[in-house]
Amino acid sequence: MRVALGAVLACVGIASAGCFPTCLRHSEVELTFINTTDSLLCYHLYRDNTGCLDEIKPNGQTTWIPGCGYGADDDAFDLNVIITVSSDGHEIYGRRSNCKQWNDAHATFIIKRFSDQFVVTDSLPGAPVSR
């Protein structure tokens, strides 16, 4: 019985070791938020989040490094970046791109406020989605 159990565990271990480089491999995307406003903001991965996944401090720079591309190449895995106002949950920015594009662009977000409107620019090519 112990020999059989040992053989099964050895097979599982060998199979898992073969999978390890691709199954658990992932990269990270460094997201830098430069908030020039007096408002506390929130970063989210999904639109249905309640509360803040991570706070973006007023008048400062915040960095967040989510894992990306678990078991897949960076260009096959998308990452959402959603920014909301902490006080009321109002979405001021939302954009989705693959991990490779975020990394290649050195994902940086500059947040400004003009009167009652937030303007968010990002380092990705193309027009940002600002609200």
C-alpha positions in Angstrom: 0.0 0.0 0.0 2.7 2.5 0.9 4.6 1.6 -2.3 1.6 2.3 -4.4 0.9 5.5 -2.7 4.5 6.6 -3.0 4.4 5.7 -6.8 1.3 7.8 -7.3 2.7 10.8 -5.4 6.0 10.5 -7.4 4.0 10.5 -10.7 2.0 13.6 -9.6 5.2 15.3 -8.6 6.8 14.6 -11.9 3.7 15.7 -13.8 3.5 18.9 -11.7 7.1 19.7 -12.2 6.6 19.5 -16.0 3.8 21.9 -15.8 5.4 24.3 -13.3 7.3 26.6 -15.8 4.1 27.3 -17.8 1.2 26.7 -15.4 2.4 29.0 -12.7 4.6 31.4 -14.7 3.4 35.0 -14.9 4.8 38.4 -15.4 3.9 41.6 -13.6 2.8 45.0 -14.9 4.0 48.0 -13.0 1.2 50.7 -12.9 2.2 54.2 -11.9 -0.5 56.6 -11.0 0.4 60.3 -10.7 -2.5 62.0 -9.0 -2.3 65.8 -9.2 -5.7 66.3 -7.6 -6.8 66.7 -4.0 -9.1 63.7 -4.3 -8.5 60.2 -3.0 -9.0 57.8 -5.9 -9.4 54.0 -6.2 -7.8 51.5 -8.6 -9.9 48.5 -9.7 -9.5 45.4 -11.9 -13.2 45.1 -12.6 -16.1 47.4 -12.8 -18.2 45.5 -10.3 -15.7 46.1 -7.4 -17.0 47.6 -4.3 -14.5 49.6 -2.2 -11.0 50.2 -3.2 -8.6 47.5 -4.5 -5.8 50.0 -4.0 -5.9 53.7 -3.1 -4.4 56.4 -5.3 -3.3 59.0 -2.9 -4.1 62.7 -3.5 -1.2 64.9 -4.8 1.2 62.0 -5.0 2.5 59.0 -6.9 1.2 55.5 -6.3 2.6 52.3 -7.8 0.7 49.0 -8.0 2.1 45.8 -9.5 -0.6 43.2 -10.4 0.4 39.8 -11.7 -0.5 39.2 -15.3 -0.6 36.4 -17.8 -0.8 33.4 -15.6 0.0 30.4 -17.7 -0.2 32.4 -20.9 2.0 34.8 -22.8 1.7 38.5 -22.0 0.0 39.4 -25.3 -2.7 36.7 -24.6 -3.8 38.1 -21.2 -5.8 41.3 -20.8 -5.6 43.6 -17.8 -8.3 46.2 -16.9 -7.3 49.5 -15.3 -10.3 51.3 -13.8 -10.1 54.4 -11.7 -12.9 55.7 -9.6 -13.4 58.6 -7.1 -13.2 57.1 -3.6 -15.9 59.3 -2.1 -18.7 58.4 -4.5 -17.5 55.5 -6.7 -17.8 57.6 -9.9 -15.7 56.0 -12.7 -13.2 58.5 -14.2 -11.1 56.1 -16.3 -11.4 52.6 -17.8 -9.2 50.9 -20.3 -8.4 47.3 -21.1 -5.2 46.1 -23.0 -3.0 43.1 -22.9 -0.2 42.8 -20.5 2.5 43.2 -23.1 1.1 46.5 -24.3 0.9 47.8 -20.7 4.5 46.8 -20.1 5.8 48.2 -23.3 4.1 51.5 -22.6 5.5 51.6 -19.0 1.9 52.0 -17.8 1.7 55.5 -16.3 -1.5 57.4 -15.6 -1.6 61.2 -15.0 -4.7 62.4 -13.3 -5.8 66.0 -13.3 -8.9 67.9 -12.4 -10.4 70.9 -14.2 -13.4 72.4 -12.3 -15.6 69.4 -11.6 -14.1 67.1 -14.4 -11.3 64.6 -14.0 -8.9 64.1 -17.0 -6.8 60.9 -17.1 -4.1 60.4 -19.6 -2.2 57.2 -20.0 1.0 56.1 -21.7 -0.6 53.6 -24.1 -0.8 54.5 -27.8 -4.2 55.7 -28.9 -6.8 57.9 -27.2 -7.3 57.2 -23.5 -10.8 56.7 -22.1 -11.4 59.5 -19.6 -14.7 60.3 -17.9 
